[in-house]
Amino acid sequence: MRSWTGGKLVKALALTAGIALSTVPVRAVWADNLTDAFIGAYNTSGLLEQNRALLRAADEDVAIALSALRPIINWTVEVSQDYTRRTTSDVVTRTEPSNFFTGLTLSQLIYDGGFSVLGKQSAQETVLATRQTLLDVEQDVLFRGLNAYLGVLLQEETVQIRLNNVEVSAEELRASQDRFDVGEVTRTDVALSEAQLASSQADLAVARGNLSIAQAEYVNAVGREPGRTAGQPSLPNLPRSEPEAVGLAQRNHPAILSAQHQVRALDLVVQQQRANLGPNVSLNADAGITESYDNDDNVEDATVALRFTQPIYAGGRLAASVRRAMATRDASRANLLNVQKDITQGVADAYAAFQAATASLRASTERVRASQVAFDGIREEATLGARTTLDVLNAQQDLLDAQLAEVASRTERSRAAYQLLQAQGLLTAERLGLAVQIYDPTLYYNLVKKAPAQVSRQSRDLDRVLKALRRD
């Protein structure tokens, strides 16, 4: 990952925000390829923006946890009035003194058995888990962009095949009509050709509708209308065997890494709750001035106290908190096992799907070749009277089905290849080498991890960053 500081840091986050919020809702004049779809999906995804904001919130939890280790200073102003009634030897005396107090109070944690330190460490593990969750969301966003591109490409190819089929059906109708005019075929043959043409036109209308639907999904996923597509994408580098793919997934998949960090965070929470059973030592100090409204007296005083507390009985709350933390940690460990098994199955499924799609494409290509030869031959034989019009139409339909199956198989092979990449945890902008401003999660974290005060240089940098992100 890249790392910058100071002005470069703010500029980088501002650039990231500008790219992420920009859209180009006009039809492009250049050729769209899969990389364009990936870039558009990455730069315009609201889902990524949402999870980046959640990551920044997790970053702030580290600063909040750190603040518990620092002194707390408050300025206090208090106006009070006391009402006192005293009876002495049957004499009742009433006094109503009024006081004004202003001063500073300070509280500093000295010892809490590691409770606050463990809380900070747990928050840091949560940040690491949230970063991996963001990468997993990034994979989903990019895979949706892939599906959107392949969907448009498939429907464009389907429309072209359907359009060609309409032209072929129109030619067959003209040929049937010519043969009917010279008495070679009957009216039934002409009617069959007319029905075939009408069916082809209806299928073309459906295909165009499906193309419009695919284009709408592309706009949603990529952020702009598709231009002229550049054809099927090249396949990514894939593992040579299923065990190799599973090994990569177990080491790299963000869902597994996130679950591992969650387990570590909850292990620390268990230790934190146990530390809460022990003693707590804090330093407290205050200094101020008290003035009385009843006279001109004023008092300047200061106190310093070292306070030691040890829980003895809290109604069972503390022990229950420890047991609850242990149960939550055990649940996260079980979740880690489930995630690991699900990822392994996902890789196996994706690998098998890619192998099947590759075999299907080879068979479909051969089917198209054979169907084309058969159609050309039957149509030629029909002109010589050796074949009927129905034979020609059936051969035409077989060729059409073969062509549609081939484009579907080619699309499915591309989808399966990138699905295998996603199953391994490798479908990210950085690993794909996309020409985008990669979002670096350490930039914001480095600004807030030391919990800067409201009046500080880092706080001013944060204000500029949030302004660049268009946040209040």
Secondary structure, DSSP 8 states (H G I E B T S, - for coil): -----HHHHHHHHHHHHHHHH----S--SSEE-HHHHHHHHHHH-HHHHHHHHHHHHHHHHHHHHHHTTS-EEEEEEEEEE--EEEEETTEEEEE--EEEEEEEEEEEEEE-TTHHHHHHHHHHHHHHHHHHHHHHHHHHHHHHHHHHHHHHHHHHHHHHHHHHHHHHHHHHHHHHHHHHHTTSS-HHHHHHHHHHHHHHHHHHHHHHHHHHHHHHHHHHHHSS---EE--S-------SSHHHHHHHHHHH-HHHHHHHHHHHHHHHHHHHHHHTTS-EEEEEEEEEEEEESSSS-EEEEEEEEEEEE-----TTHHHHHHHHHHHHHHHHHHHHHHHHHHHHHHHHHHHHHHHHHHHHHHHHHHHHHHHHHHHHHHHHHHHTTSS-HHHHHHHHHHHHHHHHHHHHHHHHHHHHHHHHHHHTT--SHHHHT-SS----HHHHHHHHTT---SSSHHHHHHHHHHHHTT--
